[in-house]
Amino acid sequence: MRIVTNKELSSYKVLPFDLYTENKGKIFEAGEVLTPGKLIMLKNYVKIYTEDFHGEGAQSPDGEGDDHSKAAAPSVMNFSYDTLDAADFETVINKDAYLKMENQVKIKYFYRKTLDLLMQGYYEEGLLKLNTLINIIRTEIYKQVGKSSKGSKIRFLGEYELCHPLNVAVISGLIAQKLEFSSMSIDQIILAALLHDIGKLKIDLADSQAMLTMNEEEVKEHTIIGYKLIKEKFELPEEIAKVALEHHENNDGSGYPQGLSSDYISEYAQIVNVANYYDNLAFNRTHVPVTNNKEALRTMLEVGTKRFSAKMLYTFIHMFNYDDSKDFNDMVI
């Protein structure tokens, strides 16, 4: 028996061998199509085993050596995080961030190209790239965050449509980590946060004035559009799709689209709601002007449990240094 890593599994479109648990219980049989949803599910296992490497006639990770290998991928898919050149992408960076400037640029560039894949209908390929991005967030960003973190130092600055989902993903994953969620759940929450506003891209309102008020019915529709896209096209689990649907639901029932309250809102969505509101404050996408992290945290406490789950709100507040008063505008280069 041989241990199979998640990295290896993510390189296959069709599974070339049977997969087993450490107790020899079969998980999947050879020939199973490895959708992104199944790859996420497999992360729940501590160890996964197979009896052979490449079975006779099996397809190798790159599709070579198989009579039925797929046609060459379009050039839009031919990119990886390791080979991206930061010099090819012009963007604003956070000069005070924990993350190196070059890595800030590469992560934003990688995410933009991944969104392009998803919007062009390359769902499976795009979601595999998002799985790579989850690993990058957990390895390159989280290792930089100390016990007494400054919220201003973990934020991506610049283009809202790129930076906002990244910021929400980073913060949501940190909240889940602080709450001691399982590794699989943390990955799911990061993925859900990266996709929470995907419906906006379908209605082309990422930079419109309507986004500032969130009162327009067309804008509110992004939650339903995102849910259907994640559930029906991306074929991801319900708990991930629900985040797109419910991240504007409020603890007191005043949110949208369903007016859910309290524990009727999914736990993942409760987390993303907190991270989403915080980052919108920091981007001045709300009616409450703030200039630094301290003011944003104070506003969150003032809004309180009318909007947020107490558990998620106070976990978030206690993660960061409350005296972080560096002006966001002074951190941009």
TACORMO-V622203 format. One record per residue. N is the residue number from 0. SS is DSSP state (alpha for helix, beta for strand, coil for the rest). PSI is psi in whole degrees, 0 to 359 (NA if undefined). OMEGA is omega in degrees with one decimal (999 if undefined). Layout:
<<N SS PSI OMEGA> <N SS PSI OMEGA>>
This chain:
<<0 coil 144 -178.5> <1 beta 138 177.0> <2 beta 135 177.5> <3 coil 130 -179.7> <4 coil 158 176.2> <5 alpha 325 178.9> <6 alpha 317 178.7> <7 alpha 316 -178.2> <8 alpha 323 -178.0> <9 coil 348 179.3> <10 coil 351 -179.1> <11 coil 141 169.8> <12 coil 323 177.0> <13 beta 129 -176.4> <14 coil 123 -176.6> <15 coil 0 -179.4> <16 coil 164 176.0> <17 coil 148 176.2> <18 beta 141 -177.7> <19 beta 156 169.2> <20 coil 173 179.5> <21 coil 343 175.8> <22 coil 14 176.9> <23 coil 21 171.8> <24 coil 132 -175.7> <25 beta 132 177.5> <26 beta 301 177.7> <27 beta 153 175.2> <28 coil 156 174.8> <29 coil 140 -178.2> <30 coil 350 179.1> <31 coil 133 175.5> <32 beta 124 -176.6> <33 coil 88 175.7> <34 coil 160 176.8> <35 alpha 324 178.5> <36 alpha 320 178.8> <37 alpha 324 178.0> <38 alpha 321 177.5> <39 alpha 318 179.1> <40 alpha 321 -178.2> <41 alpha 337 179.0> <42 coil 347 179.6> <43 coil 341 -179.3> <44 coil 134 179.2> <45 coil 315 177.7> <46 coil 142 178.1> <47 coil 138 -174.8> <48 beta 156 169.6> <49 beta 160 -178.1> <50 coil 340 -179.4> <51 coil 175 -178.8> <52 coil 283 173.4> <53 coil 111 178.6> <54 coil 161 -177.8> <55 coil 125 179.1> <56 coil 5 -178.7> <57 coil 156 179.0> <58 coil 129 176.8> <59 coil 166 -176.5> <60 coil 324 -177.8> <61 coil 4 176.2> <62 coil 0 -178.5> <63 coil 154 176.6> <64 coil 14 -178.4> <65 coil 131 -179.4> <66 coil 338 -177.0> <67 coil 23 -179.3> <68 coil 150 -175.9> <69 coil 161 177.7> <70 coil 158 179.6> <71 coil 137 -178.6> <72 coil 146 176.2> <73 coil 157 -175.5> <74 alpha 335 -179.7> <75 alpha 337 -178.7> <76 alpha 346 -170.9> <77 coil 71 175.1> <78 coil 153 174.4> <79 coil 159 -179.1> <80 coil 319 -175.0> <81 coil 330 -175.7> <82 coil 354 178.4> <83 coil 140 178.2> <84 coil 117 -178.6> <85 alpha 333 -178.7> <86 alpha 344 -178.6> <87 alpha 355 -173.8> <88 coil 117 179.1> <89 coil 127 -177.5> <90 coil 163 174.4> <91 coil 144 177.6> <92 coil 159 178.4> <93 beta 105 -173.7> <94 coil 340 -178.6> <95 coil 5 -175.1> <96 coil 155 173.2> <97 coil 326 -175.6> <98 coil 139 179.3> <99 coil 148 -176.5> <100 alpha 316 -179.4> <101 alpha 320 -179.9> <102 alpha 326 174.4> <103 alpha 314 -178.5> <104 alpha 314 -177.1> <105 alpha 320 179.5> <106 alpha 316 179.0> <107 alpha 319 179.5> <108 alpha 314 179.1> <109 alpha 318 -179.5> <110 alpha 319 178.9> <111 alpha 315 -179.8> <112 alpha 326 177.9> <113 alpha 318 175.6> <114 alpha 322 176.9> <115 alpha 318 177.5> <116 alpha 312 -177.8> <117 alpha 317 -177.9> <118 alpha 338 177.3> <119 coil 3 175.2> <120 coil 6 176.3> <121 coil 70 -170.6> <122 alpha 311 -176.5> <123 alpha 315 -179.5> <124 alpha 319 179.3> <125 alpha 320 -179.4> <126 alpha 327 174.2> <127 alpha 323 175.4> <128 alpha 323 178.1> <129 alpha 325 175.0> <130 alpha 322 175.1> <131 alpha 318 -179.1> <132 alpha 323 176.6> <133 alpha 315 179.2> <134 alpha 323 178.0> <135 alpha 316 178.8> <136 alpha 316 -175.7> <137 alpha 329 -177.3> <138 alpha 319 -174.7> <139 alpha 332 -177.0> <140 alpha 310 -173.6> <141 alpha 329 179.9> <142 alpha 344 179.9> <143 alpha 346 -173.5> <144 coil 120 -179.2> <145 coil 183 -178.1> <146 coil 326 177.8> <147 coil 85 -170.4> <148 beta 153 171.1> <149 coil 119 -177.9> <150 alpha 326 -179.4> <151 alpha 335 -174.3> <152 alpha 354 177.3> <153 alpha 359 -174.6> <154 coil 142 165.9> <155 coil 137 -180.0> <156 coil 150 179.2> <157 coil 233 -173.1> <158 coil 119 -175.3> <159 alpha 317 -174.6> <160 alpha 338 175.3> <161 alpha 313 -172.6> <162 alpha 323 -176.0> <163 alpha 308 178.3> <164 alpha 323 178.2> <165 alpha 314 179.4> <166 alpha 316 -179.6> <167 alpha 322 179.1> <168 alpha 313 -179.9> <169 alpha 311 -176.5> <170 alpha 319 179.7> <171 alpha 317 178.4> <172 alpha 323 178.0> <173 alpha 321 176.6> <174 alpha 313 -180.0> <175 alpha 321 178.5> <176 alpha 318 178.5> <177 alpha 326 178.9> <178 coil 3 177.3> <179 coil 41 172.2> <180 coil 159 176.6> <181 coil 160 179.2> <182 alpha 320 178.6> <183 alpha 317 -179.3> <184 alpha 321 177.6> <185 alpha 316 177.8> <186 alpha 318 179.5> <187 alpha 320 -179.7> <188 alpha 319 177.2> <189 alpha 315 178.8> <190 alpha 314 179.9> <191 alpha 321 179.6> <192 alpha 322 176.9> <193 alpha 333 -176.7> <194 coil 3 -169.4> <195 coil 330 -179.1> <196 coil 19 -175.6> <197 alpha 333 178.4> <198 alpha 334 178.4> <199 alpha 325 -179.1> <200 alpha 332 178.9> <201 alpha 339 177.7> <202 alpha 7 171.5> <203 coil 48 -179.3> <204 coil 20 -174.8> <205 coil 329 -176.4> <206 coil 15 -174.7> <207 coil 161 176.1> <208 coil 333 -179.8> <209 alpha 331 -179.3> <210 alpha 338 -178.3> <211 alpha 332 -176.5> <212 alpha 328 -176.5> <213 coil 27 178.6> <214 coil 342 -178.0> <215 coil 133 -179.2> <216 alpha 326 -179.9> <217 alpha 323 179.2> <218 alpha 319 179.0> <219 alpha 334 -178.8> <220 coil 344 -177.4> <221 alpha 334 179.3> <222 alpha 318 -179.2> <223 alpha 318 178.1> <224 alpha 315 179.8> <225 alpha 317 179.2> <226 alpha 312 -178.5> <227 alpha 321 -179.8> <228 alpha 313 -178.1> <229 alpha 320 -176.4> <230 alpha 314 -170.7> <231 alpha 322 -177.4> <232 alpha 314 -178.4> <233 coil 340 179.6> <234 coil 43 177.9> <235 coil 162 -177.0> <236 coil 156 -177.8> <237 alpha 320 -176.2> <238 alpha 333 175.7> <239 alpha 316 179.3> <240 alpha 324 -178.7> <241 alpha 333 178.9> <242 alpha 317 176.3> <243 alpha 322 -177.3> <244 alpha 323 -166.0> <245 alpha 3 -173.4> <246 coil 354 172.7> <247 coil 11 172.9> <248 coil 140 -177.4> <249 coil 154 -176.5> <250 coil 328 -178.7> <251 coil 6 177.4> <252 coil 7 -175.7> <253 coil 0 -176.2> <254 coil 195 -178.8> <255 coil 163 8.8> <256 coil 350 -172.7> <257 coil 353 -178.0> <258 coil 34 178.9> <259 coil 158 178.8> <260 coil 158 170.3> <261 alpha 229 -174.8> <262 alpha 355 173.9> <263 alpha 342 174.9> <264 coil 133 -177.6> <265 coil 150 -176.4> <266 alpha 319 178.2> <267 alpha 317 -179.5> <268 alpha 326 176.3> <269 alpha 319 178.4> <270 alpha 311 -176.4> <271 alpha 328 176.4> <272 alpha 315 179.5> <273 alpha 310 -178.2> <274 alpha 321 -179.7> <275 alpha 314 -178.3> <276 alpha 317 179.3> <277 alpha 312 -176.2> <278 alpha 327 174.6> <279 alpha 324 173.3> <280 alpha 311 -176.7> <281 alpha 332 177.7> <282 coil 4 -176.0> <283 coil 46 177.1> <284 coil 19 175.4> <285 coil 181 178.9> <286 coil 0 -178.7> <287 coil 108 -178.4> <288 coil 130 173.9> <289 coil 152 -178.6> <290 coil 346 -177.6> <291 beta 175 -175.6> <292 alpha 322 -179.8> <293 alpha 315 179.3> <294 alpha 323 179.0> <295 alpha 315 179.4> <296 alpha 320 178.5> <297 alpha 318 178.3> <298 alpha 319 178.1> <299 alpha 318 179.4> <300 alpha 325 178.1> <301 alpha 321 176.1> <302 alpha 315 169.7> <303 alpha 209 -171.9> <304 alpha 359 170.4> <305 alpha 324 -178.7> <306 coil 323 -169.3> <307 coil 152 167.5> <308 coil 132 -178.9> <309 alpha 319 -179.2> <310 alpha 313 -177.2> <311 alpha 320 -177.9> <312 alpha 309 -174.2> <313 alpha 333 171.4> <314 alpha 316 178.8> <315 alpha 311 -177.4> <316 alpha 318 -176.0> <317 alpha 351 178.3> <318 alpha 335 -169.2> <319 beta 156 175.9> <320 coil 116 -174.9> <321 coil 339 -178.5> <322 coil 17 179.1> <323 coil 95 -173.1> <324 coil 18 177.0> <325 coil 128 -179.8> <326 beta 129 -179.6> <327 alpha 321 -178.0> <328 alpha 335 -179.6> <329 alpha 355 -176.9> <330 alpha 359 -172.6> <331 beta 133 168.1> <332 coil NA 999>>
